[in-house]
């Protein structure tokens, strides 16, 4: 059974060229930030399919996004419904529970109060030119170029010649990908209307490429100057986990369980078989923070977890326990006090009986016999 993973990166700000699985660049004198990046990746043991949606803010009329991939990629438009299905499938459940003793907000205290918590193509050969243009195509508002590169400086030069200004620091961070003979997808972003600033949620892009292991490029996030937040969804035959923290906090499991047996884009993307429930793939949701992006050591790789223990976030709503509308604690305390008072009264009465003075009856005088 294949594997699916989804990443959601929040709070991605200056510099704009550091965003989770790629690099965002824009012209000088303009501003651009990626407010939210959502990606879904499916891996079947031989290749990956990544669907990505970007939400951007700023005054830049155009920008470029560069994504390194291990093999030649096919690029098409994706479906936004996939991300809605993922959020719905991993959403926390709401449950009620009772508590006995009064808390702040309960009588004899003050305001009402509730608490909530969680339960817990082939790569280019050595003889390839420094930069090769595989093809260039128009997808909706996107101008997409698929590139091969064996020299990061040559890649930078080509991008600048074609309107993509690559910051010098990116050349250094791209070197490991060039050494591994990865390829790149360069996307020119522009408003759908053709004018005005580049803002809002862009149409999703789908990248498909060969891959011997599930991997998601994260190395370029080392260039970020602010903390990065990662949300990762994984669908496979079993529960999955990252191979390492790659410089972030230990990943936290938000959800683990079977992919819901229902229709929708998630089911189609995950390749769910409805012939038997045993064929249903496993869905895992993880979150992770990178407080110091410069400490990121590489790309995320996934492996099978030690077990398939299910996990589901729970939002609890607590209620004061009542009996016939009366707080149970009050009934218990009142009953207890009454029992104590009754016992004390009985003990007092018993003590009084033991202390009472018993007056002996007068002696019986037997008269002497007559005669």
GUPABA-370114 format. One record per atom (N, C-alpha, C): z, y, x; residue in three letters. Coordinates in steps of 0.02 Angstrom, whole numbers, padded with zeros to 5 digits, always signed. Each point is the difference from the previous one (the first is absolute). Layout:
N
ZYXala...
END
This chain:
371
+00000-00059+00043unk+00000+00059-00043unk+00000+00061+00044unk-00039+00049-00017unk-00005+00061+00039unk+00064+00041-00002unk+00001+00054+00038unk+00058+00044+00002unk-00022+00071-00016unk+00043+00037-00034unk-00013+00069-00018unk+00058+00042+00022unk-00014+00057+00030unk+00054+00045+00016unk-00020+00070-00020unk+00048+00040-00021unk-00013+00069-00019unk+00049+00046+00035unk-00026+00055+00026unk+00043+00048+00033unk-00001+00065-00039unk+00059+00030-00007unk+00003+00066-00030unk+00040+00044+00047unk-00032+00052+00029unk+00033+00043+00047unk+00012+00068-00033unk+00063+00020+00001unk+00020+00061-00034unk+00020+00053+00052unk-00001+00062-00020unk+00024+00056+00041unk-00038+00006+00066unk-00065-00006-00001unk-00040+00007+00060unk-00023+00072+00005unk+00024+00036+00051unk-00017+00070+00005unk-00026+00014+00070unk+00006+00063+00022unk-00029+00021+00063unk+00023-00045+00058unk-00043-00019+00048unk-00071+00017+00000unk-00040-00045-00046unk-00051+00028-00030unk-00038-00037-00050unk-00035-00061+00029unk-00011-00001+00067unk-00038-00057+00028unk+00043-00062+00008unk+00065+00001-00018unk+00041-00060+00003unk+00016-00023-00070unk-00035-00050-00023unk+00015-00030-00065unk-00007-00076+00007unk+00046-00035-00031unk+00012-00070+00007unk-00051-00043+00034unk-00055-00016-00034unk-00046-00050+00028unk-00061+00032+00030unk+00001+00065+00012unk-00059+00032+00030unk+00018+00069+00026unk-00051+00040+00010unk+00010+00068+00025unk-00037+00049-00044unk+00032+00053-00021unk-00030+00052-00041unk-00008+00063+00042unk-00061+00027+00003unk-00014+00060+00039unk-00035+00050-00045unk+00009+00065+00017unk-00034+00053-00038unk-00015+00057+00047unk-00035+00050-00024unk-00023+00055+00041unk+00057+00046+00020unk-00011+00038+00054unk+00049+00049+00023unk+00006+00056-00051unk+00060+00029-00005unk+00012+00054-00047unk+00011-00023-00071unk+00003-00065-00012unk+00013-00027-00067unk+00061-00045+00002unk+00026-00014-00059unk+00058-00043-00006unk-00016-00058-00046unk+00028-00058+00016unk-00011-00060-00040unk+00058-00048+00011unk+00029-00026-00053unk+00053-00050+00005unk-00015-00057-00047unk+00016-00061+00021unk-00007-00058-00043unk+00067-00010-00035unk+00003+00018-00063unk+00063-00005-00038unk+00018-00071-00017unk-00050-00041-00012unk+00013-00070-00015unk-00060-00042+00020unk+00014-00057+00030unk-00052-00047+00020unk+00019-00069-00027unk-00044-00029-00040unk+00013-00065-00030unk-00057-00047+00020unk+00019-00058+00029unk-00050-00048+00022unk+00018-00070-00023unk-00050-00039-00019unk+00009-00070-00019unk-00046-00042+00044unk+00029-00052+00032unk-00039-00042+00045unk+00007-00073-00020unk-00056-00033-00007unk-00001-00072-00016unk-00028-00038+00059unk+00036-00053+00020unk-00022-00042+00057unk-00003-00072-00022unk-00056-00034+00012unk-00010-00068-00022unk-00002-00050+00058unk+00024+00020+00058unk-00001-00043+00058unk-00060+00011+00044unk-00050+00034-00026unk-00060+00013+00040unk-00018+00074+00002unk+00022+00038-00050unk-00018+00071-00003unk+00048+00039-00043unk-00007+00066+00003unk+00041+00046-00039unk-00043+00042-00045unk+00032+00024-00054unk-00031+00049-00044unk+00052+00053-00014unk-00012+00060+00024unk+00047+00056-00007unk-00026+00049-00051unk+00041+00017-00049unk-00016+00052-00048unk+00049+00057+00011unk-00025+00060+00014unk+00042+00056+00017unk-00015+00061-00043unk+00055+00034-00021unk-00006+00062-00037unk+00042+00054+00034unk-00028+00059+00011unk+00034+00055+00032unk+00011+00058-00049unk+00059+00029+00001unk+00015+00061-00037unk+00013+00054+00052unk-00041+00053-00001unk+00004+00051+00053unk+00012+00069-00030unk+00029+00044+00041unk+00012+00070-00017unk-00022+00043+00058unk-00018+00062-00015unk-00017+00046+00053unk-00057+00046-00020unk-00025+00038+00049unk-00055+00046-00013unk-00063-00017+00039unk+00000-00060+00031unk-00059-00021+00038unk-00057-00019-00047unk-00060+00027+00010unk-00057-00017-00043unk-00027-00070+00014unk+00015-00027+00058unk-00021-00068+00017unk+00045-00027+00055unk-00001-00066+00007unk+00041-00033+00051unk-00032-00067+00015unk+00027-00034+00051unk-00025-00066+00018unk+00059-00047+00008unk-00010-00062-00021unk+00050-00052+00007unk-00031-00057+00040unk+00037-00023+00052unk-00025-00051+00046unk+00045-00061-00004unk-00029-00059-00013unk+00038-00061-00008unk-00025-00053+00049unk+00043-00023+00047unk-00022-00054+00045unk+00006-00068-00035unk-00049-00043+00010unk-00001-00067-00030unk-00020-00051+00053unk+00027-00062-00003unk-00013-00049+00053unk-00072-00025+00003unk-00037+00004-00056unk-00070-00023-00002unk-00040+00046-00045unk-00064-00011-00001unk-00045+00044-00038unk+00019-00001-00075unk+00002+00059-00030unk+00024+00007-00068unk-00057+00018-00048unk+00007-00025-00061unk-00043+00021-00056unk+00042+00048-00042unk-00029+00057-00019unk+00038+00052-00035unk-00031+00011-00069unk+00043-00003-00052unk-00020+00015-00069unk+00056+00039-00033unk-00011+00020-00063unk+00053+00034-00038unk+00048-00051-00030unk+00065+00018-00004unk+00050-00044-00028unk+00017+00019-00072unk+00052-00033-00028unk+00022+00010-00069unk+00072+00025+00000unk+00012+00058-00033unk+00067+00029-00002unk+00049-00044-00039unk-00025-00041-00046unk+00045-00040-00041unk+00041-00049+00041unk-00023-00018+00060unk+00037-00046+00042unk+00070+00026+00016unk+00005+00065+00015unk+00064+00028+00019unk+00048+00005-00058unk-00026+00013-00060unk+00043+00000-00059unk+00028-00069-00013unk-00042-00052+00008unk+00022-00069-00010unk+00054-00019+00050unk-00007+00021+00062unk+00050-00016+00051unk+00067+00032-00015unk-00001+00063-00020unk+00062+00034-00018unk+00035-00034-00058unk-00040-00019-00050unk+00028-00032-00060unk+00029-00069+00018unk-00033-00037+00042unk+00022-00068+00016unk+00065-00001+00040unk+00012+00051+00040unk+00059+00001+00044unk+00054+00048-00024unk-00008+00029-00060unk+00049+00048-00025unk+00068-00034-00011unk+00055+00036+00011unk+00066-00030-00012unk+00012-00013-00074unk+00044-00048-00015unk+00018-00015-00069unk+00064+00037-00017unk+00009+00015-00064unk+00060+00034-00024unk+00045-00051-00036unk+00064-00001+00018unk+00047-00046-00030unk+00067+00035-00014unk+00037-00028-00049unk+00065+00027-00018unk+00055-00045+00027unk+00058+00029+00014unk+00058-00039+00019unk+00063+00039-00021unk+00054-00038-00012unk+00063+00029-00024unk+00050+00006+00057unk+00044+00049-00005unk+00056+00006+00046unk+00064+00009-00041unk+00057-00019+00028unk+00062-00003-00038unk+00041+00064+00004unk+00018+00021+00060unk+00044+00058+00007unk-00039+00065-00007unk+00030+00052-00029unk-00036+00064-00011unk-00018+00033+00066unk-00056+00035-00001unk-00023+00038+00058unk-00004+00073-00017unk-00018+00040+00050unk-00009+00071-00011unk-00054+00010-00054unk+00019+00032-00054unk-00046+00008-00056unk+00023-00037-00061unk+00045-00049+00008unk+00028-00038-00056unk+00069+00030-00017unk+00020-00007-00065unk+00067+00020-00019unk+00050-00042+00039unk+00052+00028+00028unk+00025+00068-00010unk-00028+00051+00050unk-00057-00016+00032unk-00031+00047+00046unk-00047+00046-00039unk-00059+00016+00029unk-00041+00051-00033unk-00069-00025-00019unk-00053+00029+00031unk-00069-00007-00023unk-00025-00071+00001unk-00055-00012-00037unk-00032-00065-00002unk-00034-00013+00067unk-00002-00062+00022unk-00022-00016+00069unk-00031-00069+00003unk-00056-00005+00035unk-00032-00064+00013unk-00013-00007+00074unk-00003-00060+00024unk-00016-00013+00070unk-00062-00043+00005unk-00036+00007+00054unk-00060-00040+00011unk+00001-00026+00071unk-00031-00059+00011unk-00001-00030+00067unk-00054-00053+00005unk-00012-00023+00059unk-00049-00053+00012unk+00035-00064+00017unk-00025-00059-00025unk+00022-00065+00023unk-00028-00008+00071unk+00043-00004-00006unk-00028-00010+00064unk-00074+00012+00017unk-01842-00119+00717unk-00059+00003+00038unk+00018-00010+00072unk-00022-00009+00039unk+00024-00014+00068unk+00009+00066+00037unk+00046-00001+00049unk+00012+00060+00040unk-00057+00010+00049unk-00011+00061+00023unk-00054+00012+00047unk+00012-00034+00066unk-00052-00024+00031unk+00006-00033+00065unk+00008+00050+00056unk+00010-00026+00061unk+00012+00044+00057unk-00062+00042+00016unk-00059-00024-00019unk-00062+00036+00015unk-00016+00052-00052unk+00041+00008-00051unk-00014+00048-00053unk+00006+00071+00026unk-00036+00048-00028unk+00005+00069+00022unk+00069+00028-00017unk+00022+00056+00033unk+00066+00028-00013unk+00014+00012-00074unk-00049+00024-00036unk+00008+00011-00072unk-00063-00024-00035unk+00010-00041-00051unk-00057-00023-00040unk+00012+00016-00073unk-00051+00024-00033unk+00005+00015-00072unk-00028-00060-00037unk+00045-00037-00033unk-00022-00058-00039unk-00041+00022-00059unk+00028+00046-00039unk-00038+00031-00055unk+00039+00060-00025unk-00030+00037-00046unk+00032+00058-00032unk-00021+00000-00073unk+00048+00012-00045unk-00014-00004-00071unk+00041+00051-00038unk-00022+00015-00061unk+00035+00046-00044unk+00032-00041-00056unk+00068+00006-00007unk+00037-00034-00053unk+00039+00053-00039unk-00026+00019-00059unk+00033+00052-00039unk+00005+00063+00042unk+00061+00027+00009unk+00008+00060+00041unk+00005-00014+00074unk-00008-00063+00021unk+00012-00019+00070unk-00066-00008+00038unk+00001+00024+00062unk-00054-00013+00047unk+00029-00049+00051unk-00021-00063-00002unk+00031-00054+00038unk-00045-00021+00058unk+00027-00001+00060unk-00036-00024+00059unk+00038-00058+00030unk-00034-00056+00012unk+00030-00057+00034unk-00022+00001+00072unk+00050+00001+00046unk-00013+00010+00071unk+00025-00059+00041unk-00031-00009+00058unk+00028-00043+00053unk+00011+00045+00060unk+00052-00016+00039unk+00014+00042+00058unk+00034-00041+00054unk-00020+00011+00063unk+00034-00032+00056unk+00033+00052+00044unk-00003+00064-00019unk+00030+00054+00039unk+00027+00052-00049unk+00066+00013+00000unk+00028+00048-00048unk-00028+00070+00009unk-00016+00020+00062unk-00028+00066+00011unk-00070+00005-00030unk-00038-00055+00005unk-00067+00000-00031unk+00006+00004-00075unk+00051-00035-00027unk+00011+00003-00072unk+00017+00072-00021unk+00043+00032+00038unk+00018+00069-00015unk-00060+00046+00002unk-00043-00009+00050unk-00059+00041+00007unk-00047-00008-00060unk-00009-00063-00021unk-00045-00013-00057unk+00028+00032-00063unk+00065-00008-00011unk+00031+00028-00061unk-00008+00076-00001unk+00011+00033+00057unk-00006+00073+00002unk-00072+00021-00012unk-00048-00037+00027unk-00070+00016-00011unk-00019-00005-00073unk+00032-00045-00036unk-00015-00010-00070unk+00050+00034-00047unk+00037+00049+00025unk+00043+00040-00043unk+00071-00023-00004unk+00020-00051+00039unk+00069-00024-00001unk+00034+00023+00065unk+00049+00044-00006unk+00035+00025+00060unk+00061-00044+00013unk-00001-00038+00053unk+00053-00048+00017unk+00048+00030+00050unk+00065+00006-00017unk+00049+00027+00048unk+00002-00043+00063unk+00010+00030+00058unk+00000-00039+00063unk+00051-00056+00001unk+00058+00009-00032unk+00052-00052+00002unk-00025-00064-00032unk-00046+00005-00047unk-00025-00060-00033unk-00041-00044+00047unk-00032+00030+00049unk-00039-00039+00048unk+00045-00051+00035unk+00061+00022+00018unk+00047-00044+00033unk+00023-00056-00046unk+00015+00017-00063unk+00024-00050-00046unk-00056-00048-00022unk-00062+00021+00004unk-00056-00044-00017unk-00017-00050+00055unk+00024+00013+00061unk-00018-00043+00056unk+00017-00074-00012unk+00060-00018-00027unk+00013-00071-00013unk-00050-00033-00046unk-00024+00037-00051unk-00050-00028-00046unk-00066-00010+00035unk-00018+00047+00043unk-00062-00007+00038unk+00004-00060+00047unk+00058-00008+00033unk+00009-00056+00046unk-00005-00067-00037unk+00022-00002-00063unk-00005-00061-00040unk-00068-00008-00033unk-00045+00049+00012unk-00068+00000-00027unk+00001+00002-00077unk+00045+00040-00026unk+00001+00014-00072unk-00056+00048-00017unk-00014+00007-00064unk-00049+00049-00023unk+00037+00052-00043unk-00037+00049-00025unk+00030+00055-00036unk-00040+00016-00063unk+00036+00023-00050unk-00032+00029-00059unk+00019+00073+00000unk-00049+00044+00003unk+00011+00073-00002unk-00025+00026-00067unk+00044+00033-00037unk-00017+00023-00068unk+00007+00076-00003unk-00053+00034-00019unk+00003+00072-00010unk+00023+00011-00072unk+00056+00035-00008unk+00027+00014-00067unk-00021+00069-00022unk-00019+00006-00062unk-00020+00064-00029unk+00017+00001-00074unk+00011+00059-00029unk+00015+00003-00072unk-00057-00029-00041unk+00018-00032-00056unk-00051-00030-00042unk-00047+00053-00027unk+00025+00062-00010unk-00043+00054-00026unk-00046+00028+00052unk+00013-00016+00063unk-00043+00025+00053unk+00023+00065+00030unk+00049+00034-00030unk+00026+00062+00028unk+00075+00004-00013unk+00033+00050+00030unk+00071+00007-00009unk+00039-00043+00048unk+00067+00005-00001unk+00042-00039+00046unk+00004-00073-00019unk+00018-00041+00048unk+00006-00072-00010unk+00072-00014-00024unk+00009-00013-00065unk+00066-00012-00028unk-00003-00057-00052unk+00060-00027-00016unk+00005-00051-00052unk-00010-00070+00027unk-00001-00047-00047unk-00009-00071+00017unk-00074-00017+00004unk-00021-00025+00057unk-00070-00017+00011unk-00015-00069-00028unk-00064-00012-00013unk-00020-00067-00023unk+00017-00052+00053unk+00022-00060-00021unk+00018-00052+00049unk-00062-00025+00038unk+00010-00017+00063unk-00051-00032+00041unk+00021-00072+00014unk-00048-00045+00001unk+00014-00070+00014unk-00037-00021+00064unk+00038-00027+00048unk-00027-00024+00063unk+00009-00075+00003unk-00054-00035+00018unk+00003-00073+00007unk-00025-00018+00070unk+00040-00041+00036unk-00019-00019+00068unk+00033-00065+00019unk-00027-00033+00051unk+00028-00064+00024unk+00065+00013+00037unk+00048-00046-00007unk+00063+00006+00035unk+00034-00068+00004unk+00019-00021+00060unk+00032-00066+00009unk+00073-00001-00020unk+00030+00058-00009unk+00071+00005-00021unk+00008+00064-00040unk+00050+00001-00046unk+00011+00061-00039unk+00029+00055+00044unk-00036+00055+00006unk+00022+00055+00043unk-00016+00066-00036unk+00044+00048+00009unk-00012+00067-00028unk+00010+00051+00055unk-00052+00039+00017unk+00006+00047+00056unk+00053+00054-00014unk+00048+00006+00046unk+00054+00050-00006unk+00008+00042+00063unk-00035-00019+00053unk+00011+00031+00065unk-00011+00076-00001unk-00048+00023-00038unk-00016+00072+00000unk+00056+00042-00030unk+00047-00032-00037unk+00056+00037-00028unk+00048+00024+00055unk-00009-00024+00061unk+00042+00024+00056unk-00008+00075+00009unk-00055+00028-00022unk-00014+00071+00010unk+00034+00045-00052unk+00030-00029-00051unk+00033+00040-00051unk+00062+00035+00028unk+00013+00060-00024unk+00058+00038+00023unk+00057-00001-00051unk-00010-00033-00055unk+00053-00006-00050unk+00009-00074-00016unk+00057-00016-00030unk+00015-00070-00018unk-00052-00028-00048unk-00015-00064+00007unk-00049-00034-00042unk+00036-00052-00043unk-00021-00006-00062unk+00029-00048-00047unk-00053-00049-00021unk+00015-00064+00006unk-00049-00053-00013unk+00022-00045-00057unk-00045-00014-00046unk+00011-00050-00052unk-00055-00052+00006unk+00020-00062+00005unk-00046-00055+00016unk+00004-00054-00053unk-00056-00016-00031unk-00005-00055-00048unk-00039-00057+00032unk+00024-00061-00008unk-00034-00058+00029unk-00008-00054-00054unk-00060-00026-00008unk-00012-00057-00044unk-00029-00057+00042unk+00032-00057-00003unk-00023-00059+00036unk+00025-00062-00035unk-00011-00058+00030unk+00026-00062-00030unk+00076-00003+00004unk+00030+00040+00045unk+00072+00000+00009unk+00024+00071+00013unk+00065+00009-00001unk+00029+00065+00017unk-00018+00017+00072unk-00015+00064+00012unk-00022+00023+00066unk+00047+00053+00027unk-00005+00011+00066unk+00040+00051+00033unk-00037+00025+00062unk+00015+00061+00023unk-00032+00024+00061unk+00023-00040+00060unk-00043-00007+00049unk+00017-00037+00060unk+00052+00036+00042unk+00002+00068-00005unk+00050+00040+00035unk+00007+00066-00036unk+00048+00041+00023unk+00011+00065-00031unk-00048+00053+00027unk-00035-00015+00054unk-00046+00046+00036unk+00030+00070+00008unk+00065+00003+00012unk+00032+00065+00014unk+00031+00033-00059unk-00002-00031-00059unk+00031+00029-00059unk+00065-00033-00018unk+00029+00017-00057unk+00060-00032-00024unk-00015-00071-00023unk+00050-00044-00004unk-00013-00067-00027unk-00028+00005-00071unk-00055-00033-00014unk-00030+00004-00067unk+00049-00026-00054unk+00001+00034-00057unk+00043-00019-00056unk-00044-00033-00054unk+00022-00058-00025unk-00037-00035-00052unk+00016+00032-00067unk-00052+00025-00034unk+00008+00030-00066unk-00017-00048-00056unk-00044-00048+00015unk-00022-00048-00051unk-00028-00062+00036unk+00013-00058-00029unk-00030-00062+00023unk-00004-00047-00060unk-00060-00025-00014unk-00010-00045-00057unk-00074-00012-00012unk-00015-00042-00049unk-00069-00016-00017unk-00037+00061-00027unk-00064+00004+00016unk-00042+00052-00031unk-00001-00012-00075unk+00010+00051-00042unk+00002-00010-00073unk-00063-00034-00025unk+00009-00049-00044unk-00057-00037-00029unk-00029+00040-00058unk-00035+00053+00016unk-00032+00041-00050unk-00063+00029+00030unk-00044+00025-00043unk-00063+00027+00024unk+00011+00067+00035unk-00053+00032+00020unk+00005+00064+00032unk-00030-00001+00070unk-00004+00059+00029unk-00031+00007+00066unk+00040-00036+00054unk+00068+00000-00006unk+00040-00035+00050unk-00015-00075+00000unk-00006-00030-00059unk-00016-00071-00003unk-00068-00015+00030unk-00049+00043-00014unk-00067-00011+00029unk+00001+00010+00075unk+00036+00051+00023unk+00002+00015+00071unk+00036-00056+00038unk+00054-00026-00030unk+00038-00053+00033unk-00033-00068-00006unk-00050-00008-00045unk-00033-00064-00009unk+00045-00050-00034unk+00039+00022-00050unk+00046-00044-00036unk-00039-00053-00038unk+00020-00064+00007unk-00028-00055-00039unk+00047-00016-00057unk-00027-00002-00061unk+00041-00013-00059unk-00002-00074-00020unk-00031-00042+00042unk-00004-00071-00017unk+00069-00032+00000unk+00042+00021+00047unk+00068-00027+00004unk+00044+00052+00031unk+00062+00004-00024unk+00046+00051+00026unk+00014-00010+00074unk-00005-00061+00024unk+00013-00013+00070unk-00051+00032+00046unk-00058+00020-00027unk-00051+00032+00040unk+00010+00076+00006unk+00050+00026-00035unk+00012+00072-00001unk+00026+00024+00068unk-00031+00050+00030unk+00025+00025+00065unk+00066+00036-00007unk+00032+00012+00056unk+00066+00031+00004unk-00007+00074+00017unk+00039+00041-00033unk-00001+00073+00011unk+00065+00022+00033unk-00005+00035+00055unk+00057+00028+00035unk-00009+00075+00009unk+00052+00039-00014unk-00002+00072+00009unk+00053+00020+00050unk-00019+00038+00051unk+00045+00021+00053unk-00002+00076+00008unk+00054+00029+00024unk+00001+00071+00017unk+00027+00007+00070unk-00022+00052+00035unk+00020+00011+00069unk-00007+00073+00017unk+00044+00025+00043unk-00002+00070+00022unk-00011+00003+00076unk-00036+00052+00020unk-00012+00014+00071unk+00026+00070+00014unk+00064+00004+00020unk+00031+00065+00011unk-00027+00033+00063unk-00022-00038+00049unk-00031+00027+00061unk-00068-00033+00008unk-00052+00029-00030unk-00067-00030+00003unk-00023-00015+00071unk+00022+00040+00049unk-00022-00012+00069unk+00023-00068+00026unk+00050-00031-00034unk+00025-00065+00021unk-00041-00058-00026unk-00050+00014-00043unk-00041-00054-00027unk-00037-00035+00057unk+00004-00067+00001unk-00026-00038+00057unk-00069-00031-00012unk-00024-00002-00062unk-00064-00032-00012unk-00015-00006-00074unk-00040-00050-00018unk-00021-00011-00069unk+00044-00052-00033unk+00003+00003-00067unk+00040-00048-00037unk-00038-00066-00007unk+00032-00055+00019unk-00025-00067-00013unk+00050-00036-00044unk-00024-00045-00043unk+00043-00034-00048unk+00005-00074+00016unk+00056-00030-00020unk+00011-00071+00009unk+00037-00026-00062unk+00000-00066-00008unk+00036-00031-00056unk+00075+00005+00011unk+00037+00017-00053unk+00073+00004+00004unk+00030-00070+00003unk+00065-00003+00017unk+00033-00064+00008unk+00007-00037-00067unk+00003+00036-00056unk+00005-00032-00065unk-00031+00044-00053unk-00005-00026-00061unk-00031+00036-00055unk+00052+00025-00051unk+00059+00018+00024unk+00053+00024-00044unk-00024+00061-00039unk+00002-00002-00067unk-00023+00058-00040unk+00049+00058+00004unk-00027+00061-00003unk+00039+00061+00002unk-00029+00048-00052unk+00045+00034-00037unk-00023+00050-00048unk+00050+00057-00002unk-00024+00061+00006unk+00045+00057-00006unk+00026+00005-00072unk+00063+00019-00007unk+00032+00006-00065unk+00033+00068-00006unk-00014+00035-00054unk+00034+00062-00016unk+00051-00015-00054unk+00064+00005+00016unk+00054-00018-00046unk+00022+00060-00041unk+00014-00012-00064unk+00032+00048-00044unk+00067-00029-00020unk+00054+00031+00022unk+00068-00027-00011unk+00029+00027-00066unk+00035-00044-00035unk+00032+00018-00064unk+00074-00021+00003unk+00043+00043-00027unk+00071-00016-00005unk+00009-00055-00052unk+00034-00054+00019unk+00011-00057-00045unk+00043+00021-00059unk-00023-00018-00061unk+00034+00019-00062unk+00009-00061-00045unk+00052+00001-00042unk+00012-00050-00052unk+00009+00037-00065unk-00046-00011-00047unk+00001+00035-00065unk+00001+00075+00010unk-00037+00024+00051unk-00004+00072+00012unk+00057+00028+00040unk+00051-00040+00016unk+00057+00023+00038unk-00007-00025+00072unk+00012+00044+00050unk-00005-00023+00070unk+00044-00061+00012unk-00029-00051+00031unk+00037-00062+00011unk+00062+00011+00043unk-00007+00047+00049unk+00057+00012+00043unk+00059+00028-00039unk-00015+00043-00051unk+00052+00030-00040unk+00035-00052-00042unk-00040-00045-00030unk+00030-00054-00039unk+00044-00044+00044unk-00025-00015+00060unk+00038-00044+00045unk+00065+00033+00021unk-00004+00064+00018unk+00060+00035+00022unk+00050+00006-00058unk-00025+00018-00059unk+00044+00008-00058unk+00033-00066-00018unk-00040-00054-00001unk+00028-00066-00015unk+00050-00020+00053unk-00015+00014+00063unk+00046-00017+00054unk+00066+00037-00006unk-00005+00065-00016unk+00060+00039-00007unk+00042-00025-00058unk-00033-00017-00055unk+00036-00026-00058unk+00035-00065+00017unk-00034-00043+00038unk+00030-00064+00019unk+00059+00011+00045unk-00005+00048+00046unk+00056+00015+00045unk+00060+00027-00040unk-00015+00044-00047unk+00055+00029-00041unk+00034-00054-00041unk-00040-00044-00030unk+00029-00054-00040unk+00043-00046+00043unk-00025-00017+00058unk+00038-00044+00045unk+00066+00034+00021unk-00004+00064+00016unk+00060+00036+00020unk+00052+00001-00056unk-00023+00010-00062unk+00045+00001-00057unk+00034-00067-00010unk-00038-00054+00007unk+00030-00066-00007unk+00051-00014+00054unk-00015+00022+00060unk+00047-00010+00054unk+00064+00039-00011unk-00006+00061-00026unk+00059+00040-00015unk+00043-00033-00052unk-00033-00024-00053unk+00038-00034-00053unk+00036-00062+00026unk-00034-00039+00042unk+00032-00060+00028unk+00060+00018+00043unk-00006+00055+00037unk+00056+00020+00042unk+00060+00022-00041unk-00014+00033-00055unk+00055+00023-00042unk+00036-00060-00031unk-00038-00051-00018unk+00033-00059-00029unk+00045-00034+00051unk-00021-00002+00063unk+00041-00032+00051unk+00064+00039+00015unk-00002+00065-00009unk+00057+00042+00017unk+00050+00008-00058unk-00017-00021-00059unk+00044+00010-00059unk+00065-00041+00009unk+00061+00032-00015unk+00066-00033+00005unk+00013-00043-00063unk+00015-00062+00012unk+00012-00046-00056unk+00077-00006-00010unk+00024+00022-00058unk+00072-00004-00015unk+00016-00069-00028unk+00047-00036+00034unk+00016-00068-00023unk+00037+00003-00068unk-00010-00048-00041unk+00035-00001-00065unk+00076-00010+00011unk+00041+00024-00048unk+00072-00009+00008unk+00018-00074+00000unk+00054-00017+00034unk+00019-00071+00003unk+00023-00024-00069unk-00013-00060-00011unk+00019-00030-00063unk+00072-00028+00006unk+00043+00027-00043unk+00070-00022+00002unk+00009-00058-00049unk+00021-00054+00026unk+00011-00060-00043unk+00074-00003-00017unk+00015+00007-00064unk+00071-00002-00020unk+00030-00070+00013unk+00066-00001+00016unk+00032-00064+00012unk+00002-00041-00065unk+00004-00061+00006unk+00002-00043-00060unk+00068+00010-00038unk-00003-00007-00064unk+00060+00007-00041unk+00044-00062+00007unk+00062+00009-00009unk+00050-00054-00001unk+00018-00021+00067unk
END
